[in-house]
Amino acid sequence: VGQQPISALMHAALARPHLISLAAGFVDQASLPVSETAAAFDELMAEAAAARAALQYGTNAGYLPLREAVLERLLAADGPSGRAPSVDQVVLTAGSNQLLHLVAEVLCDPGDIVLCAAPSYFVFLGQLHSLQVRAVGVEIDGEGLLPEALEEQLARLKQLGQADRVKAIYVTSYFDNPSTVTLSLARRRRVVEIAKRHGLYVIDDAAYRLLRYAGDDLPGLRQFDDDGSTVITAETFSKSFSPGVRVGWGFLPQALVAPVTGLKAHIDFGSPNLNQHLMATVLKRGLFEPHVDLLRARYRGKLAAMLAALDEHLSGIEGVRYSRPDGGLYVWLELPEGMPAGPGGGLVERALAEGVLYVPGEYCYPPEGPPALANRIRLSFGVQSEANIRRGIEALGRAIRQSG
Ligand SMILES: Cc1ncc(COP(=O)(O)O)c(C=O)c1O
């Protein structure tokens, strides 16, 4: 199976308790919804029959009222599309990671291929690796996956006689982790059109959709999937409510409902029922939206603090550039040419000595496709206070100057 490359760095971080970690994709600690969760639990436990229903095993696909609620929210966000969706197409999972894993296992045999943005969410890349599925990278620009690069990669694989091994395209369509790029409206349409032409599925990972701090929402990729046969949508309450509750879900094309729920039945015959009842109560009682508004305000402040610190401490360093995202939890930073960010390259060791940790960008590149860029780093502003974000960026600035 192998270890995630990030685990060695996380151990190094644990050995230094005063380290400021801008690495982990954890959420803001102070705003975790304690009173909302307590209120929902109180209500859930107040009536014995309802409490017992929540404490019993649930169903494999998940608690129906929550599936109905997430479907209603998805349709409200995206607007109506071609085929009438059914609640049967919604499956609740233990975080969206479980949905991604189930889908990858259902779609792919060992040796099959998933085309992924280069760079991509490294946990999903690890899942593919553990399933012996090849992750092949596709170049991106400021609007996300490049359609021309997607077509080129498909043509190359066809030439190699491997076209039939390609099963899906994976994209984190809002504020990608780690590149922070949002797939533009025009590209959403193109990606679905290319997938359809080649008989592929699209896995639309919308984990950060609700964490938007500026600009207008965009429709999910399923909106461009006229007959509903192509796009798998993965969403989660981890970033918008609580990762400890770990409720995610998928909206599946009809043809995948039986295989995905069938596989899930073999694994756990249903994700934690109590947590699903809890989230249904949170939504029903109107506790969710105000919390997301609060999160947006907090993260907007943290992002501004990180960008201001970068402007102050790093913008003067030649060759340093960084993204200015409208949402999500990350900033993607480019170091001067020839300055490697990974272990053994000098910078990560100097940064640790200065008291700050980041994720080397090279961990986020699929093993095939465009080469991993060694001079990229992912910075997370989710978990640290604004004061620590400023201190962490100042420390990073010192480490970069020492490395130059
Ligand atoms: C792009 C992306 N997808 C999915 C997830 C999965 O989160 P969860 O399994 O908690 O829903 C994450 C978490 O960091 C993520 O960054």
The ligand as a Tripos MOL2 file, in Angstrom:
@<TRIPOS>MOLECULE
LIG
   16    16     1     0     0
SMALL
NO_CHARGES

@<TRIPOS>ATOM
      1 C1        -10.2850   18.0060   -2.6620 C.3       1 LIG1
      2 C2        -10.7740   17.2360   -1.4890 C.ar      1 LIG1
      3 N1        -11.6770   16.2840   -1.6880 N.ar      1 LIG1
      4 C3        -12.1610   15.5560   -0.6770 C.ar      1 LIG1
      5 C4        -11.7500   15.7730    0.6250 C.ar      1 LIG1
      6 C5        -12.3190   14.8270    1.6290 C.3       1 LIG1
      7 O1        -12.8480   15.2500    2.7790 O.3       1 LIG1
      8 P1        -13.8200   14.3210    3.6200 P.3       1 LIG1
      9 O2        -13.4630   12.8870    3.3730 O.co2     1 LIG1
     10 O3        -13.5750   14.7200    5.0210 O.co2     1 LIG1
     11 O4        -15.2030   14.6240    3.1410 O.co2     1 LIG1
     12 C6        -10.7900   16.7540    0.8940 C.ar      1 LIG1
     13 C7        -10.2720   16.9770    2.2600 C.2       1 LIG1
     14 O5         -9.3020   17.6350    2.4980 O.2       1 LIG1
     15 C8        -10.2930   17.5070   -0.2060 C.ar      1 LIG1
     16 O6         -9.3590   18.4560   -0.0430 O.3       1 LIG1
@<TRIPOS>BOND
     1     1     2 1
     2     2     3 ar
     3     2    15 ar
     4     3     4 ar
     5     4     5 ar
     6     5     6 1
     7     5    12 ar
     8     6     7 1
     9     7     8 1
    10     8     9 2
    11     8    10 1
    12     8    11 1
    13    12    13 1
    14    12    15 ar
    15    13    14 2
    16    15    16 1
@<TRIPOS>SUBSTRUCTURE
     1 LIG1         1 GROUP 0 **** ****
